[in-house]
Amino acid sequence: MKAFTSLGSYRSEFRFSTWLYKIAANSSIDYLRKKRIHALSLDAPMETSDGQIEIEVPDETHNPEMQLVRKQQRFSIDEAINSLPPKYREVIELRHKDDKPYEEIADLLGIPIGTVKARIFRARELLKQKLKNL
């Protein structure tokens, strides 16, 4: 409808599709401006029928209980890794702690890449069994 009512403003030296696209784009922008979400300020007091109230938001970023749980989990995982046989512990540490690719692990240990993959698979299975109860 906007394009039809604005047809008199179309200038023939420009492409019709460009003119039509610009009308559509501007209409979309106008629509989004009208639908703008009204944000609630956490700093300014809020007006109610009873007067002004302050908005208080709890700080959930610091959670000592979750920090303790994560610390215990890391300790248990480290303990389980340290209990692995040396050949499995070595590949798991290189892969997951040092973030080395399989090829580099194979070069460092002087073993084939297939052996690296097999040891990592076996080490993960052993870790799953050890950590199953956590």
N, CA, C and O atoms as a GROMACS GRO file, in nm:
protein
  536
    1MET      N    1   0.082  -0.118   0.000
    1MET     CA    2   0.000   0.000   0.000
    1MET      C    3   0.087   0.125   0.000
    1MET      O    4   0.056   0.221  -0.070
    2LYS      N    5   0.194   0.124   0.078
    2LYS     CA    6   0.282   0.241   0.083
    2LYS      C    7   0.343   0.268  -0.054
    2LYS      O    8   0.355   0.384  -0.094
    3ALA      N    9   0.381   0.164  -0.124
    3ALA     CA   10   0.441   0.182  -0.257
    3ALA      C   11   0.338   0.238  -0.354
    3ALA      O   12   0.369   0.326  -0.434
    4PHE      N   13   0.217   0.189  -0.346
    4PHE     CA   14   0.113   0.235  -0.437
    4PHE      C   15   0.081   0.383  -0.412
    4PHE      O   16   0.066   0.460  -0.506
    5THR      N   17   0.071   0.421  -0.284
    5THR     CA   18   0.040   0.561  -0.253
    5THR      C   19   0.158   0.653  -0.282
    5THR      O   20   0.139   0.772  -0.305
    6SER      N   21   0.281   0.599  -0.283
    6SER     CA   22   0.399   0.680  -0.309
    6SER      C   23   0.445   0.672  -0.454
    6SER      O   24   0.553   0.719  -0.487
    7LEU      N   25   0.366   0.614  -0.540
    7LEU     CA   26   0.404   0.595  -0.679
    7LEU      C   27   0.440   0.727  -0.749
    7LEU      O   28   0.523   0.728  -0.840
    8GLY      N   29   0.379   0.835  -0.708
    8GLY     CA   30   0.409   0.965  -0.766
    8GLY      C   31   0.550   1.013  -0.736
    8GLY      O   32   0.602   1.098  -0.808
    9SER      N   33   0.615   0.961  -0.631
    9SER     CA   34   0.750   1.004  -0.596
    9SER      C   35   0.858   0.921  -0.666
    9SER      O   36   0.977   0.950  -0.653
   10TYR      N   37   0.816   0.819  -0.741
   10TYR     CA   38   0.913   0.735  -0.812
   10TYR      C   39   0.974   0.813  -0.928
   10TYR      O   40   0.903   0.876  -1.007
   11ARG      N   41   1.110   0.808  -0.938
   11ARG     CA   42   1.180   0.875  -1.048
   11ARG      C   43   1.235   0.767  -1.141
   11ARG      O   44   1.303   0.674  -1.096
   12SER      N   45   1.207   0.780  -1.269
   12SER     CA   46   1.238   0.676  -1.366
   12SER      C   47   1.387   0.656  -1.392
   12SER      O   48   1.424   0.556  -1.454
   13GLU      N   49   1.474   0.749  -1.348
   13GLU     CA   50   1.618   0.727  -1.370
   13GLU      C   51   1.675   0.620  -1.277
   13GLU      O   52   1.786   0.573  -1.297
   14PHE      N   53   1.598   0.582  -1.175
   14PHE     CA   54   1.640   0.475  -1.083
   14PHE      C   55   1.561   0.348  -1.113
   14PHE      O   56   1.452   0.353  -1.170
   15ARG      N   57   1.617   0.236  -1.075
   15ARG     CA   58   1.548   0.109  -1.096
   15ARG      C   59   1.426   0.101  -1.005
   15ARG      O   60   1.432   0.144  -0.890
   16PHE      N   61   1.318   0.047  -1.057
   16PHE     CA   62   1.194   0.034  -0.981
   16PHE      C   63   1.214  -0.059  -0.861
   16PHE      O   64   1.162  -0.033  -0.752
   17SER      N   65   1.289  -0.169  -0.882
   17SER     CA   66   1.309  -0.266  -0.772
   17SER      C   67   1.385  -0.203  -0.656
   17SER      O   68   1.356  -0.234  -0.540
   18THR      N   69   1.481  -0.115  -0.683
   18THR     CA   70   1.556  -0.048  -0.577
   18THR      C   71   1.464   0.043  -0.498
   18THR      O   72   1.468   0.046  -0.375
   19TRP      N   73   1.380   0.118  -0.569
   19TRP     CA   74   1.285   0.209  -0.504
   19TRP      C   75   1.187   0.130  -0.416
   19TRP      O   76   1.158   0.171  -0.303
   20LEU      N   77   1.137   0.019  -0.468
   20LEU     CA   78   1.042  -0.064  -0.395
   20LEU      C   79   1.110  -0.128  -0.272
   20LEU      O   80   1.050  -0.136  -0.165
   21TYR      N   81   1.234  -0.172  -0.290
   21TYR     CA   82   1.308  -0.232  -0.178
   21TYR      C   83   1.327  -0.129  -0.067
   21TYR      O   84   1.312  -0.163   0.050
   22LYS      N   85   1.359  -0.007  -0.102
   22LYS     CA   86   1.382   0.098  -0.002
   22LYS      C   87   1.255   0.126   0.078
   22LYS      O   88   1.261   0.148   0.199
   23ILE      N   89   1.140   0.125   0.011
   23ILE     CA   90   1.012   0.145   0.081
   23ILE      C   91   0.988   0.030   0.180
   23ILE      O   92   0.947   0.052   0.294
   24ALA      N   93   1.015  -0.093   0.136
   24ALA     CA   94   0.997  -0.210   0.223
   24ALA      C   95   1.092  -0.204   0.343
   24ALA      O   96   1.052  -0.234   0.455
   25ALA      N   97   1.217  -0.167   0.318
   25ALA     CA   98   1.315  -0.160   0.426
   25ALA      C   99   1.275  -0.053   0.528
   25ALA      O  100   1.280  -0.076   0.648
   26ASN      N  101   1.234   0.064   0.479
   26ASN     CA  102   1.194   0.172   0.570
   26ASN      C  103   1.069   0.134   0.649
   26ASN      O  104   1.056   0.168   0.766
   27SER      N  105   0.977   0.065   0.585
   27SER     CA  106   0.855   0.019   0.655
   27SER      C  107   0.891  -0.079   0.766
   27SER      O  108   0.832  -0.074   0.874
   28SER      N  109   0.986  -0.166   0.739
   28SER     CA  110   1.030  -0.263   0.841
   28SER      C  111   1.096  -0.193   0.958
   28SER      O  112   1.071  -0.227   1.074
   29ILE      N  113   1.179  -0.095   0.928
   29ILE     CA  114   1.246  -0.019   1.035
   29ILE      C  115   1.143   0.054   1.119
   29ILE      O  116   1.152   0.055   1.242
   30ASP      N  117   1.045   0.117   1.055
   30ASP     CA  118   0.938   0.187   1.129
   30ASP      C  119   0.862   0.091   1.219
   30ASP      O  120   0.831   0.125   1.333
   31TYR      N  121   0.832  -0.028   1.168
   31TYR     CA  122   0.760  -0.128   1.246
   31TYR      C  123   0.841  -0.168   1.370
   31TYR      O  124   0.786  -0.178   1.480
   32LEU      N  125   0.971  -0.193   1.351
   32LEU     CA  126   1.056  -0.233   1.464
   32LEU      C  127   1.070  -0.121   1.567
   32LEU      O  128   1.077  -0.148   1.687
   33ARG      N  129   1.074   0.001   1.522
   33ARG     CA  130   1.082   0.114   1.617
   33ARG      C  131   0.957   0.122   1.704
   33ARG      O  132   0.965   0.150   1.823
   34LYS      N  133   0.842   0.096   1.643
   34LYS     CA  134   0.717   0.100   1.719
   34LYS      C  135   0.708  -0.015   1.818
   34LYS      O  136   0.648  -0.001   1.925
   35LYS      N  137   0.767  -0.129   1.785
   35LYS     CA  138   0.761  -0.248   1.870
   35LYS      C  139   0.875  -0.254   1.971
   35LYS      O  140   0.891  -0.354   2.040
   36ARG      N  141   0.953  -0.148   1.980
   36ARG     CA  142   1.070  -0.147   2.069
   36ARG      C  143   1.028  -0.188   2.210
   36ARG      O  144   0.927  -0.141   2.263
   37ILE      N  145   1.107  -0.273   2.268
   37ILE     CA  146   1.081  -0.321   2.403
   37ILE      C  147   1.122  -0.211   2.502
   37ILE      O  148   1.230  -0.154   2.492
   38HIS      N  149   1.034  -0.184   2.593
   38HIS     CA  150   1.066  -0.084   2.696
   38HIS      C  151   1.141  -0.155   2.808
   38HIS      O  152   1.086  -0.240   2.878
   39ALA      N  153   1.267  -0.120   2.823
   39ALA     CA  154   1.352  -0.184   2.921
   39ALA      C  155   1.326  -0.126   3.059
   39ALA      O  156   1.287  -0.010   3.073
   40LEU      N  157   1.346  -0.207   3.157
   40LEU     CA  158   1.328  -0.167   3.295
   40LEU      C  159   1.465  -0.138   3.354
   40LEU      O  160   1.553  -0.223   3.351
   41SER      N  161   1.483  -0.019   3.405
   41SER     CA  162   1.611   0.019   3.463
   41SER      C  163   1.625  -0.041   3.602
   41SER      O  164   1.532  -0.034   3.682
   42LEU      N  165   1.738  -0.100   3.630
   42LEU     CA  166   1.762  -0.156   3.763
   42LEU      C  167   1.816  -0.051   3.859
   42LEU      O  168   1.816  -0.071   3.980
   43ASP      N  169   1.861   0.062   3.805
   43ASP     CA  170   1.918   0.168   3.887
   43ASP      C  171   1.813   0.268   3.935
   43ASP      O  172   1.820   0.318   4.048
   44ALA      N  173   1.716   0.297   3.850
   44ALA     CA  174   1.615   0.397   3.884
   44ALA      C  175   1.502   0.333   3.964
   44ALA      O  176   1.464   0.219   3.938
   45PRO      N  177   1.448   0.406   4.061
   45PRO     CA  178   1.333   0.350   4.135
   45PRO      C  179   1.211   0.339   4.044
   45PRO      O  180   1.196   0.416   3.949
   46MET      N  181   1.125   0.245   4.075
   46MET     CA  182   1.007   0.220   3.994
   46MET      C  183   0.886   0.285   4.061
   46MET      O  184   0.867   0.275   4.182
   47GLU      N  185   0.805   0.352   3.981
   47GLU     CA  186   0.685   0.418   4.031
   47GLU      C  187   0.570   0.318   4.040
   47GLU      O  188   0.541   0.248   3.943
   48THR      N  189   0.506   0.313   4.153
   48THR     CA  190   0.386   0.230   4.170
   48THR      C  191   0.276   0.318   4.229
   48THR      O  192   0.299   0.435   4.259
   49SER      N  193   0.160   0.262   4.246
   49SER     CA  194   0.050   0.339   4.306
   49SER      C  195   0.076   0.370   4.453
   49SER      O  196   0.018   0.464   4.508
   50ASP      N  197   0.163   0.291   4.517
   50ASP     CA  198   0.196   0.313   4.658
   50ASP      C  199   0.318   0.404   4.676
   50ASP      O  200   0.353   0.438   4.789
   51GLY      N  201   0.382   0.442   4.568
   51GLY     CA  202   0.502   0.526   4.576
   51GLY      C  203   0.615   0.463   4.496
   51GLY      O  204   0.592   0.388   4.402
   52GLN      N  205   0.737   0.496   4.535
   52GLN     CA  206   0.854   0.443   4.466
   52GLN      C  207   0.908   0.320   4.537
   52GLN      O  208   0.908   0.311   4.659
   53ILE      N  209   0.955   0.224   4.456
   53ILE     CA  210   1.021   0.106   4.513
   53ILE      C  211   1.153   0.084   4.441
   53ILE      O  212   1.166   0.111   4.322
   54GLU      N  213   1.248   0.035   4.514
   54GLU     CA  214   1.379   0.000   4.458
   54GLU      C  215   1.375  -0.145   4.413
   54GLU      O  216   1.315  -0.230   4.479
   55ILE      N  217   1.438  -0.172   4.302
   55ILE     CA  218   1.445  -0.309   4.251
   55ILE      C  219   1.576  -0.370   4.297
   55ILE      O  220   1.684  -0.315   4.273
   56GLU      N  221   1.566  -0.484   4.362
   56GLU     CA  222   1.686  -0.554   4.408
   56GLU      C  223   1.695  -0.688   4.337
   56GLU      O  224   1.600  -0.767   4.338
   57VAL      N  225   1.808  -0.712   4.276
   57VAL     CA  226   1.832  -0.837   4.204
   57VAL      C  227   1.938  -0.916   4.280
   57VAL      O  228   2.046  -0.864   4.305
   58PRO      N  229   1.908  -1.039   4.315
   58PRO     CA  230   2.007  -1.117   4.390
   58PRO      C  231   2.130  -1.149   4.305
   58PRO      O  232   2.119  -1.173   4.185
   59ASP      N  233   2.246  -1.148   4.368
   59ASP     CA  234   2.371  -1.181   4.301
   59ASP      C  235   2.392  -1.332   4.310
   59ASP      O  236   2.421  -1.386   4.416
   60GLU      N  237   2.376  -1.398   4.196
   60GLU     CA  238   2.390  -1.543   4.194
   60GLU      C  239   2.522  -1.587   4.133
   60GLU      O  240   2.542  -1.705   4.105
   61THR      N  241   2.613  -1.492   4.112
   61THR     CA  242   2.741  -1.526   4.050
   61THR      C  243   2.834  -1.598   4.147
   61THR      O  244   2.913  -1.683   4.106
   62HIS      N  245   2.825  -1.564   4.275
   62HIS     CA  246   2.913  -1.627   4.373
   62HIS      C  247   2.833  -1.732   4.450
   62HIS      O  248   2.744  -1.699   4.528
   63ASN      N  249   2.866  -1.858   4.426
   63ASN     CA  250   2.795  -1.966   4.490
   63ASN      C  251   2.899  -2.059   4.553
   63ASN      O  252   2.953  -2.146   4.485
   64PRO      N  253   2.929  -2.042   4.681
   64PRO     CA  254   3.032  -2.122   4.746
   64PRO      C  255   3.005  -2.272   4.740
   64PRO      O  256   3.098  -2.352   4.729
   65GLU      N  257   2.879  -2.310   4.747
   65GLU     CA  258   2.846  -2.453   4.744
   65GLU      C  259   2.885  -2.515   4.609
   65GLU      O  260   2.945  -2.622   4.606
   66MET      N  261   2.850  -2.447   4.499
   66MET     CA  262   2.886  -2.498   4.366
   66MET      C  263   3.037  -2.499   4.346
   66MET      O  264   3.091  -2.590   4.284
   67GLN      N  265   3.106  -2.398   4.400
   67GLN     CA  266   3.252  -2.395   4.390
   67GLN      C  267   3.313  -2.515   4.462
   67GLN      O  268   3.408  -2.576   4.413
   68LEU      N  269   3.258  -2.548   4.578
   68LEU     CA  270   3.308  -2.662   4.653
   68LEU      C  271   3.281  -2.792   4.577
   68LEU      O  272   3.368  -2.879   4.571
   69VAL      N  273   3.163  -2.806   4.518
   69VAL     CA  274   3.129  -2.926   4.442
   69VAL      C  275   3.224  -2.941   4.324
   69VAL      O  276   3.276  -3.050   4.299
   70ARG      N  277   3.248  -2.831   4.250
   70ARG     CA  278   3.340  -2.837   4.135
   70ARG      C  279   3.482  -2.872   4.179
   70ARG      O  280   3.551  -2.948   4.111
   71LYS      N  281   3.524  -2.816   4.291
   71LYS     CA  282   3.658  -2.845   4.342
   71LYS      C  283   3.670  -2.994   4.378
   71LYS      O  284   3.772  -3.057   4.350
   72GLN      N  285   3.567  -3.048   4.440
   72GLN     CA  286   3.567  -3.190   4.475
   72GLN      C  287   3.566  -3.277   4.349
   72GLN      O  288   3.632  -3.381   4.344
   73GLN      N  289   3.490  -3.235   4.247
   73GLN     CA  290   3.487  -3.310   4.122
   73GLN      C  291   3.624  -3.309   4.055
   73GLN      O  292   3.671  -3.413   4.009
   74ARG      N  293   3.688  -3.192   4.049
   74ARG     CA  294   3.822  -3.184   3.989
   74ARG      C  295   3.920  -3.273   4.065
   74ARG      O  296   4.002  -3.342   4.004
   75PHE      N  297   3.910  -3.271   4.198
   75PHE     CA  298   3.998  -3.355   4.279
   75PHE      C  299   3.974  -3.503   4.249
   75PHE      O  300   4.069  -3.580   4.235
   76SER      N  301   3.848  -3.543   4.240
   76SER     CA  302   3.814  -3.682   4.212
   76SER      C  303   3.862  -3.724   4.074
   76SER      O  304   3.913  -3.835   4.056
   77ILE      N  305   3.846  -3.635   3.974
   77ILE     CA  306   3.892  -3.666   3.838
   77ILE      C  307   4.043  -3.678   3.835
   77ILE      O  308   4.097  -3.771   3.775
   78ASP      N  309   4.113  -3.584   3.900
   78ASP     CA  310   4.260  -3.592   3.905
   78ASP      C  311   4.305  -3.720   3.975
   78ASP      O  312   4.401  -3.785   3.932
   79GLU      N  313   4.237  -3.756   4.082
   79GLU     CA  314   4.270  -3.878   4.155
   79GLU      C  315   4.249  -4.001   4.067
   79GLU      O  316   4.330  -4.093   4.067
   80ALA      N  317   4.138  -4.002   3.991
   80ALA     CA  318   4.109  -4.115   3.902
   80ALA      C  319   4.213  -4.122   3.790
   80ALA      O  320   4.257  -4.232   3.754
   81ILE      N  321   4.252  -4.009   3.734
   81ILE     CA  322   4.355  -4.008   3.629
   81ILE      C  323   4.487  -4.058   3.683
   81ILE      O  324   4.556  -4.136   3.616
   82ASN      N  325   4.523  -4.016   3.803
   82ASN     CA  326   4.650  -4.059   3.863
   82ASN      C  327   4.651  -4.208   3.896
   82ASN      O  328   4.758  -4.268   3.907
   83SER      N  329   4.534  -4.268   3.912
   83SER     CA  330   4.528  -4.411   3.944
   83SER      C  331   4.534  -4.498   3.818
   83SER      O  332   4.543  -4.620   3.828
   84LEU      N  333   4.529  -4.435   3.699
   84LEU     CA  334   4.537  -4.512   3.574
   84LEU      C  335   4.677  -4.570   3.556
   84LEU      O  336   4.774  -4.515   3.608
   85PRO      N  337   4.688  -4.682   3.484
   85PRO     CA  338   4.821  -4.732   3.449
   85PRO      C  339   4.896  -4.625   3.369
   85PRO      O  340   4.834  -4.548   3.295
   86PRO      N  341   5.029  -4.619   3.383
   86PRO     CA  342   5.108  -4.511   3.322
   86PRO      C  343   5.083  -4.488   3.172
   86PRO      O  344   5.078  -4.374   3.128
   87LYS      N  345   5.069  -4.595   3.094
   87LYS     CA  346   5.051  -4.575   2.950
   87LYS      C  347   4.918  -4.507   2.917
   87LYS      O  348   4.908  -4.434   2.818
   88TYR      N  349   4.815  -4.530   2.999
   88TYR     CA  350   4.685  -4.465   2.978
   88TYR      C  351   4.685  -4.323   3.035
   88TYR      O  352   4.632  -4.230   2.974
   89ARG      N  353   4.745  -4.308   3.152
   89ARG     CA  354   4.752  -4.176   3.216
   89ARG      C  355   4.827  -4.078   3.126
   89ARG      O  356   4.788  -3.962   3.114
   90GLU      N  357   4.933  -4.125   3.065
   90GLU     CA  358   5.016  -4.039   2.980
   90GLU      C  359   4.937  -3.984   2.860
   90GLU      O  360   4.943  -3.865   2.832
   91VAL      N  361   4.863  -4.070   2.790
   91VAL     CA  362   4.788  -4.023   2.673
   91VAL      C  363   4.671  -3.934   2.712
   91VAL      O  364   4.640  -3.838   2.642
   92ILE      N  365   4.604  -3.965   2.824
   92ILE     CA  366   4.492  -3.882   2.870
   92ILE      C  367   4.541  -3.743   2.908
   92ILE      O  368   4.478  -3.643   2.872
   93GLU      N  369   4.652  -3.736   2.978
   93GLU     CA  370   4.705  -3.605   3.018
   93GLU      C  371   4.749  -3.524   2.895
   93GLU      O  372   4.724  -3.404   2.888
   94LEU      N  373   4.815  -3.590   2.800
   94LEU     CA  374   4.856  -3.518   2.679
   94LEU      C  375   4.736  -3.470   2.599
   94LEU      O  376   4.736  -3.359   2.546
   95ARG      N  377   4.633  -3.553   2.592
   95ARG     CA  378   4.516  -3.517   2.510
   95ARG      C  379   4.428  -3.413   2.578
   95ARG      O  380   4.389  -3.315   2.515
   96HIS      N  381   4.395  -3.433   2.706
   96HIS     CA  382   4.295  -3.349   2.771
   96HIS      C  383   4.352  -3.237   2.856
   96HIS      O  384   4.291  -3.131   2.868
   97LYS      N  385   4.467  -3.257   2.916
   97LYS     CA  386   4.525  -3.148   2.995
   97LYS      C  387   4.611  -3.056   2.908
   97LYS      O  388   4.608  -2.934   2.923
   98ASP      N  389   4.688  -3.115   2.817
   98ASP     CA  390   4.777  -3.036   2.731
   98ASP      C  391   4.712  -3.003   2.596
   98ASP      O  392   4.767  -2.925   2.518
   99ASP      N  393   4.596  -3.063   2.569
   99ASP     CA  394   4.520  -3.038   2.447
   99ASP      C  395   4.601  -3.063   2.320
   99ASP      O  396   4.597  -2.984   2.225
  100LYS      N  397   4.674  -3.173   2.318
  100LYS     CA  398   4.757  -3.210   2.203
  100LYS      C  399   4.676  -3.294   2.105
  100LYS      O  400   4.594  -3.376   2.148
  101PRO      N  401   4.697  -3.277   1.975
  101PRO     CA  402   4.630  -3.362   1.876
  101PRO      C  403   4.690  -3.502   1.875
  101PRO      O  404   4.801  -3.523   1.923
  102TYR      N  405   4.616  -3.597   1.821
  102TYR     CA  406   4.661  -3.737   1.819
  102TYR      C  407   4.798  -3.752   1.753
  102TYR      O  408   4.884  -3.825   1.802
  103GLU      N  409   4.818  -3.681   1.642
  103GLU     CA  410   4.944  -3.694   1.567
  103GLU      C  411   5.064  -3.652   1.653
  103GLU      O  412   5.168  -3.718   1.652
  104GLU      N  413   5.046  -3.543   1.728
  104GLU     CA  414   5.156  -3.495   1.812
  104GLU      C  415   5.182  -3.591   1.928
  104GLU      O  416   5.297  -3.612   1.967
  105ILE      N  417   5.077  -3.649   1.983
  105ILE     CA  418   5.094  -3.747   2.091
  105ILE      C  419   5.170  -3.868   2.039
  105ILE      O  420   5.260  -3.919   2.105
  106ALA      N  421   5.133  -3.913   1.920
  106ALA     CA  422   5.202  -4.028   1.859
  106ALA      C  423   5.349  -3.997   1.838
  106ALA      O  424   5.434  -4.083   1.865
  107ASP      N  425   5.382  -3.876   1.791
  107ASP     CA  426   5.522  -3.837   1.771
  107ASP      C  427   5.597  -3.829   1.903
  107ASP      O  428   5.710  -3.875   1.914
  108LEU      N  429   5.533  -3.770   2.005
  108LEU     CA  430   5.598  -3.756   2.136
  108LEU      C  431   5.630  -3.891   2.199
  108LEU      O  432   5.736  -3.911   2.259
  109LEU      N  433   5.535  -3.984   2.186
  109LEU     CA  434   5.552  -4.115   2.251
  109LEU      C  435   5.618  -4.218   2.161
  109LEU      O  436   5.657  -4.325   2.207
  110GLY      N  437   5.632  -4.186   2.033
  110GLY     CA  438   5.695  -4.279   1.940
  110GLY      C  439   5.612  -4.403   1.915
  110GLY      O  440   5.666  -4.513   1.899
  111ILE      N  441   5.480  -4.386   1.911
  111ILE     CA  442   5.389  -4.499   1.886
  111ILE      C  443   5.296  -4.463   1.770
  111ILE      O  444   5.280  -4.345   1.739
  112PRO      N  445   5.236  -4.564   1.706
  112PRO     CA  446   5.144  -4.535   1.596
  112PRO      C  447   5.018  -4.461   1.644
  112PRO      O  448   4.979  -4.471   1.760
  113ILE      N  449   4.958  -4.385   1.553
  113ILE     CA  450   4.839  -4.307   1.586
  113ILE      C  451   4.723  -4.396   1.628
  113ILE      O  452   4.644  -4.357   1.714
  114GLY      N  453   4.711  -4.513   1.569
  114GLY     CA  454   4.606  -4.608   1.608
  114GLY      C  455   4.620  -4.652   1.752
  114GLY      O  456   4.521  -4.669   1.823
  115THR      N  457   4.743  -4.669   1.797
  115THR     CA  458   4.768  -4.707   1.936
  115THR      C  459   4.728  -4.593   2.030
  115THR      O  460   4.672  -4.616   2.137
  116VAL      N  461   4.757  -4.470   1.988
  116VAL     CA  462   4.717  -4.353   2.068
  116VAL      C  463   4.566  -4.351   2.085
  116VAL      O  464   4.514  -4.334   2.195
  117LYS      N  465   4.494  -4.369   1.974
  117LYS     CA  466   4.348  -4.367   1.979
  117LYS      C  467   4.293  -4.479   2.066
  117LYS      O  468   4.199  -4.459   2.143
  118ALA      N  469   4.352  -4.597   2.055
  118ALA     CA  470   4.308  -4.711   2.135
  118ALA      C  471   4.333  -4.687   2.284
  118ALA      O  472   4.248  -4.719   2.367
  119ARG      N  473   4.449  -4.632   2.316
  119ARG     CA  474   4.480  -4.606   2.457
  119ARG      C  475   4.389  -4.498   2.515
  119ARG      O  476   4.345  -4.509   2.630
  120ILE      N  477   4.361  -4.396   2.437
  120ILE     CA  478   4.271  -4.291   2.486
  120ILE      C  479   4.132  -4.348   2.509
  120ILE      O  480   4.067  -4.317   2.609
  121PHE      N  481   4.085  -4.430   2.416
  121PHE     CA  482   3.954  -4.493   2.431
  121PHE      C  483   3.951  -4.578   2.558
  121PHE      O  484   3.857  -4.570   2.637
  122ARG      N  485   4.054  -4.659   2.576
  122ARG     CA  486   4.059  -4.749   2.692
  122ARG      C  487   4.070  -4.668   2.821
  122ARG      O  488   4.008  -4.703   2.922
  123ALA      N  489   4.149  -4.560   2.820
  123ALA     CA  490   4.164  -4.476   2.938
  123ALA      C  491   4.031  -4.411   2.975
  123ALA      O  492   3.996  -4.401   3.092
  124ARG      N  493   3.957  -4.366   2.874
  124ARG     CA  494   3.827  -4.304   2.902
  124ARG      C  495   3.730  -4.406   2.961
  124ARG      O  496   3.653  -4.374   3.052
  125GLU      N  497   3.734  -4.526   2.910
  125GLU     CA  498   3.647  -4.631   2.964
  125GLU      C  499   3.681  -4.659   3.111
  125GLU      O  500   3.592  -4.673   3.195
  126LEU      N  501   3.812  -4.668   3.141
  126LEU     CA  502   3.852  -4.690   3.279
  126LEU      C  503   3.809  -4.574   3.370
  126LEU      O  504   3.765  -4.595   3.483
  127LEU      N  505   3.822  -4.452   3.318
  127LEU     CA  506   3.780  -4.334   3.396
  127LEU      C  507   3.630  -4.335   3.421
  127LEU      O  508   3.584  -4.301   3.530
  128LYS      N  509   3.553  -4.375   3.320
  128LYS     CA  510   3.406  -4.384   3.338
  128LYS      C  511   3.371  -4.480   3.451
  128LYS      O  512   3.284  -4.452   3.533
  129GLN      N  513   3.441  -4.594   3.454
  129GLN     CA  514   3.414  -4.694   3.559
  129GLN      C  515   3.452  -4.638   3.696
  129GLN      O  516   3.380  -4.658   3.794
  130LYS      N  517   3.565  -4.569   3.704
  130LYS     CA  518   3.611  -4.516   3.832
  130LYS      C  519   3.523  -4.402   3.882
  130LYS      O  520   3.503  -4.386   4.003
  131LEU      N  521   3.470  -4.321   3.789
  131LEU     CA  522   3.393  -4.203   3.827
  131LEU      C  523   3.243  -4.225   3.823
  131LEU      O  524   3.166  -4.131   3.843
  132LYS      N  525   3.200  -4.347   3.796
  132LYS     CA  526   3.058  -4.377   3.782
  132LYS      C  527   2.978  -4.339   3.906
  132LYS      O  528   2.864  -4.294   3.893
  133ASN      N  529   3.032  -4.353   4.022
  133ASN     CA  530   2.959  -4.330   4.145
  133ASN      C  531   2.952  -4.183   4.186
  133ASN      O  532   2.884  -4.149   4.282
  134LEU      N  533   3.023  -4.097   4.114
  134LEU     CA  534   3.023  -3.954   4.154
  134LEU      C  535   2.897  -3.885   4.112
  134LEU      O  536   2.881  -3.765   4.138
   0.00000   0.00000   0.00000
